[in-house]
Amino acid sequence: MTTASDIPPTSVHAPESVLSVRRVLALERVLAGQPEVVAGAGHLDRPVRWVHVAEAADVGVMLSGGEMVLTTGVLLAGDEDKQAEYIRSLHRAEAAAVVLGLGRAFPAPPEVMRRAAERCGLPFVVLHRPFPFAELTEEVQSRLVRRKFAAVSLSEAVRTALTALITAGAPLQALLDEIAQHTACPVVVTNLAHRVLATAGERPAVDDVLRDWQRIARQAWGHHPGRSGTGGGSEGDGWIRAELGGRGEQWGRLVLCGYRGDTTTGRLLADRAAEALVLHRMLGGNAGRSWEEQSARGLLTDLAGGAVPARQLLPRARAAGLPVNRRTFVPLVVPDGEPAALDRLLRLLGLAGLVAELAEGATAVLLSLARDQDADALTARFADRLRAESPGARTVVAAAEARTSWEDVPAGLREARHVADAVAGSAAALDLPPVVRLQDVHLRGLVRLLRDDPHVQSFAERELDGLLGAADEDLLSVLRTYLATGRNKSRTAQLHHVSRPALYRRLEQIQTRLGVDLDDFEQAASVHIALLAHDAQQP
């Protein structure tokens, strides 16, 4: 038996704003009635949706779930079958609790009802000093109405804030941050395969959610994309989701992970947030990038930047659907690569990986291969197929050495990007192979690394001073091709679609403007280094 003074405080599983059975029993009006919990003490955190006074044995048919039922038992006295059926009927209707006022009908807690309630797990409370039930119903109903009004007001505040962000052209992340601020819990957006596309909330809490996301998501919702509502166990766990879609098509989910408010308010907030996200997508937010691309871009940018340790990004990678256990990672960068086309090529070749544009004109690809797969052969296959699909562009793939440790991936991405920078815009002139690595960029790669050095910049300006006018771009282009082809006049003339005599005249102009002899190896090398440094400064 549990008296009012023995009722433990609200457990961590009961959101503070929920009006639970426990909280109703703690009201001053109820405490005056000396409540005693005689059964179902382990279920006092059930939310109370409404309060009813009912005496009939088949009361359950009049309930819809979540009610606290008040009774004097006057129609049950002397009939143990009716007493047991009364409790079973409440249990079938999913009532929150039953409160019996002791008096003429029952001067003491009826043992039959107590045993039945204990078997059903239904909180059974008796009042040793009964009072007019109307006082309790009035207080509880007024509290519930105030809570409903507060929930509606909060949802409208969320709607207003999100609409303002959408109108201002804010990105998806800004909307999610706003949602996380209002819900005070991690927010996750996924596609229908449970792949995480975006998150918001305090980073440690988000990382805890993502650490085992695939298992959690499939356990909570399985393979039923149409099912909605709460998941992850009971409603008290606060895992609330809303479906994302429109025009008869569903394409994702928004999940509130561990929302601590009452479930009704949480569902209301989730629905408001989902409406805003659908509108944002329909209006083409985030510069037309898909949410999948934004997710990959955020992860690869953080990896390449190095500001966040790789081990902290592992839960995000796993939740994004990238295989990470016992894998070989191959960081690639494709100059002028189109993310959507590269993603299609990965799927066509059956390769696991992430694709995202890191910066203007540089698209990163992170391959995740099984340990027994040949990383070099698969990289070459990917690059060959890419070049075959764009034969006139002489597309190259800048590749870093394969990494077997996730911790080494950031350095690999930076290496691949360095190689891509070194060959950007010159693949055709250099006649580069489909796959280019660090050892292939030689002097060009070194100059790219030193391009921000003031001495290198000054040297380039001094050496090329005679060809840096706006009208000299054609001569500068000829010089660039001539030096990149190893001073091969025939190849240079062919690439510029001019005759040999016309090329000779242009080379004479270049030598006169610069005051150098390009047939002299040292002078030609000096001009070549200056040109590489100049090109490295260009956007």
Sequence and secondary structure as in RCSB ss.txt:
>XXXX:A:sequence
MTTASDIPPTSVHAPESVLSVRRVLALERVLAGQPEVVAGAGHLDRPVRWVHVAEAADVGVMLSGGEMVLTTGVL
LAGDEDKQAEYIRSLHRAEAAAVVLGLGRAFPAPPEVMRRAAERCGLPFVVLHRPFPFAELTEEVQSRLVRRKFA
AVSLSEAVRTALTALITAGAPLQALLDEIAQHTACPVVVTNLAHRVLATAGERPAVDDVLRDWQRIARQAWGHHP
GRSGTGGGSEGDGWIRAELGGRGEQWGRLVLCGYRGDTTTGRLLADRAAEALVLHRMLGGNAGRSWEEQSARGLL
TDLAGGAVPARQLLPRARAAGLPVNRRTFVPLVVPDGEPAALDRLLRLLGLAGLVAELAEGATAVLLSLARDQDA
DALTARFADRLRAESPGARTVVAAAEARTSWEDVPAGLREARHVADAVAGSAAALDLPPVVRLQDVHLRGLVRLL
RDDPHVQSFAERELDGLLGAADEDLLSVLRTYLATGRNKSRTAQLHHVSRPALYRRLEQIQTRLGVDLDDFEQAA
SVHIALLAHDAQQP
>XXXX:A:secstr
 EEGGG     TTS TTS BHHHHHTSHHHHTT EEEEE GGGTT B  EEEE   TTGGGG  SSEEEEE  TT
TTT HHHHHHHHHHHHHTT SEEEEE SSS SS  HHHHHHHHHHT  EEEESS   HHHHHHHHHHHHHHHHHH
HHHHHHHHHHHHHHHHHTT  HHHHHHHHHHHHTS EEEE TT  EEEEES HHHHHHHHTTHHHHHHHHHTT T
T  EEESSSGGG EEEEEEEETTEEEEEEEESS  S HHHHHHHHHHHHHHHHHHHHTTTGGG  HHHHHHHHHH
HHHHH SS HHHHHHHHHHTT   TTEEEEEEEEET  HHHHHHHHHHHT EEEEEEEETTEEEEEEEEETTS H
HHHHHHHHHHHHHHSTTTT  EEE   BSSGGGHHHHHHHHHHHHHHHTT HHHHT  SEE GGGTHHHHHHHHT
TT HHHHHHHHHHTGGG SGGGHHHHHHHHHHHHTTS HHHHHHHHT  HHHHHHHHHHHHHHHT  TTSHHHHH
HHHHHHHHHHHH  
